[in-house]
Every structure is written in C-alpha cells, then in structure tokens.
C-alpha cells in the first residue's frame, strides 16, 4: 500500500497572516538597500583611495622625473636629433634606465582604480533608481 504523504495535511487550513506578502517584500527591499549601501560605501572608499594614490603618484613621478635626468635625455631628440639617431641603442637604453617606472606604475594604478570605482559607483546609483 502506497502512502501519499503530500496529501496528509491538505485538509488543514494554514494560518497565514494577511500582510505576509507585504512583510516579505519589505524585508527583501530592506536587505537590498543594505547591500546597496555597503556596495556604495565600498566603491566610495575605493574612489577616495584612488584619488590619494593618484595624487601621491603624480607628485612622486614629477619629483623622480626631475631627479633622474629623463627630461634632459629626452630633450636630446629635439636638440641633437642626428646624434640621438646615430647612437640610438645607447640613447634608448639611457631613456629606459632614467624613466621612474615605480612612480609611473603608482600613477597608472591610481588612474585605473579611479575609473573602476567611478564605474562601480555609477552602476550602484543606476541600480538604486
């Protein structure tokens, strides 16, 4: 004999509050607002960190460019073009060695983080509407 357990309590009426669906929807909306606030705070913090990183990278790049002699090597292209082309391997090596890579990387990373955080903020603001 097969027992049908699905029908075991079918004759009973479940006590369902009248405003149950409204309460469920309001809890879902409150949870979505909390998640949206956390995401907005995260992207806002990332944006502030990226602005600080960009400012530090810009100042550091400017000071290290002045100290490394990169502008002087680069200006040889305009002042003594024939000499720079005749000794191009040495010229290219001098340019490469004098460029401050780490400061440029910090500035580039700050710019990339700024673009990413602004895009995230934009997505969250559009999701809120």
Beta strands, then each sheet from edge to edge (+ up, - down):
end
